[in-house]
Amino acid sequence: MTGMKELSLTEMKSVKGGKCNSNYGYYFCCPADTAALQKKVAEYLAVSQDKASKYVQFCYEDCGFN
């Protein structure tokens, strides 16, 4: 299918309700819970501050985290 992206097993387990998009310049999927959110933020911080901050923005705006 057009627009589909292959996810790793770890990423598939972290998807919450299947909500994913690339509106923030990176392809993100909603985490299942706060622990998964924190783990992903730490992983993305190791890559870049920009990616981590955009992921947090995505989670709060699109995934309903407060």
CYANA upper distance limits for C-alpha pairs under 8 A (distance plus 0.5 A):
  7 LEU  CA     11 GLU  CA      6.24
  7 LEU  CA     12 MET  CA      6.58
  8 SER  CA     12 MET  CA      6.69
  9 LEU  CA     13 LYS  CA      6.80
 10 THR  CA     14 SER  CA      6.99
 11 GLU  CA     15 VAL  CA      6.96
 11 GLU  CA     29 CYS  CA      8.44
 13 LYS  CA     32 ALA  CA      8.17
 14 SER  CA     29 CYS  CA      8.13
 14 SER  CA     30 CYS  CA      7.58
 14 SER  CA     31 PRO  CA      5.28
 14 SER  CA     32 ALA  CA      5.57
 14 SER  CA     36 ALA  CA      7.15
 15 VAL  CA     19 LYS  CA      7.57
 15 VAL  CA     20 CYS  CA      8.41
 15 VAL  CA     29 CYS  CA      6.15
 15 VAL  CA     30 CYS  CA      5.83
 15 VAL  CA     31 PRO  CA      5.77
 15 VAL  CA     32 ALA  CA      6.33
 16 LYS  CA     29 CYS  CA      7.91
 16 LYS  CA     30 CYS  CA      5.68
 16 LYS  CA     31 PRO  CA      5.96
 16 LYS  CA     32 ALA  CA      5.19
 17 GLY  CA     30 CYS  CA      8.12
 18 GLY  CA     29 CYS  CA      7.65
 18 GLY  CA     30 CYS  CA      7.87
 19 LYS  CA     29 CYS  CA      6.27
 19 LYS  CA     30 CYS  CA      6.37
 19 LYS  CA     63 CYS  CA      8.08
 20 CYS  CA     27 TYR  CA      7.61
 20 CYS  CA     28 PHE  CA      6.01
 20 CYS  CA     29 CYS  CA      4.55
 20 CYS  CA     30 CYS  CA      6.87
 21 ASN  CA     27 TYR  CA      6.13
 21 ASN  CA     28 PHE  CA      6.22
 21 ASN  CA     29 CYS  CA      7.17
 22 SER  CA     26 TYR  CA      5.59
 22 SER  CA     27 TYR  CA      4.72
 22 SER  CA     28 PHE  CA      6.71
 23 ASN  CA     27 TYR  CA      8.16
 24 TYR  CA     54 LYS  CA      6.74
 24 TYR  CA     55 TYR  CA      8.37
 24 TYR  CA     58 PHE  CA      7.67
 26 TYR  CA     51 LYS  CA      7.84
 28 PHE  CA     55 TYR  CA      7.37
 28 PHE  CA     58 PHE  CA      8.14
 30 CYS  CA     59 CYS  CA      6.72
 30 CYS  CA     62 ASP  CA      8.39
 30 CYS  CA     63 CYS  CA      6.19
 31 PRO  CA     36 ALA  CA      6.14
 31 PRO  CA     37 LEU  CA      6.03
 31 PRO  CA     59 CYS  CA      8.24
 32 ALA  CA     36 ALA  CA      6.75
 32 ALA  CA     37 LEU  CA      8.15
 33 ASP  CA     37 LEU  CA      6.82
 34 THR  CA     38 GLN  CA      6.68
 35 ALA  CA     39 LYS  CA      6.74
 36 ALA  CA     40 LYS  CA      6.68
 37 LEU  CA     41 VAL  CA      6.66
 37 LEU  CA     59 CYS  CA      8.50
 38 GLN  CA     42 ALA  CA      6.78
 39 LYS  CA     43 GLU  CA      6.84
 40 LYS  CA     44 TYR  CA      6.55
 41 VAL  CA     45 LEU  CA      6.50
 41 VAL  CA     52 ALA  CA      5.89
 41 VAL  CA     55 TYR  CA      7.67
 41 VAL  CA     56 VAL  CA      7.74
 42 ALA  CA     46 ALA  CA      7.01
 42 ALA  CA     52 ALA  CA      8.18
 43 GLU  CA     47 VAL  CA      7.40
 44 TYR  CA     48 SER  CA      6.61
 44 TYR  CA     49 GLN  CA      7.84
 44 TYR  CA     51 LYS  CA      6.46
 44 TYR  CA     52 ALA  CA      5.34
 45 LEU  CA     49 GLN  CA      5.76
 45 LEU  CA     51 LYS  CA      7.65
 45 LEU  CA     52 ALA  CA      5.75
 47 VAL  CA     51 LYS  CA      7.80
 48 SER  CA     52 ALA  CA      6.99
 49 GLN  CA     53 SER  CA      6.63
 50 ASP  CA     54 LYS  CA      6.66
 51 LYS  CA     55 TYR  CA      6.61
 52 ALA  CA     56 VAL  CA      6.82
 53 SER  CA     57 GLN  CA      6.72
 54 LYS  CA     58 PHE  CA      6.59
 55 TYR  CA     59 CYS  CA      6.69
 56 VAL  CA     60 TYR  CA      6.78
 57 GLN  CA     61 GLU  CA      6.49
 58 PHE  CA     62 ASP  CA      5.90
 58 PHE  CA     63 CYS  CA      7.46
 59 CYS  CA     63 CYS  CA      5.26
 59 CYS  CA     64 GLY  CA      7.15
 59 CYS  CA     65 PHE  CA      6.45
 60 TYR  CA     64 GLY  CA      5.99
 60 TYR  CA     65 PHE  CA      5.20
 60 TYR  CA     66 ASN  CA      6.66
 61 GLU  CA     65 PHE  CA      8.10
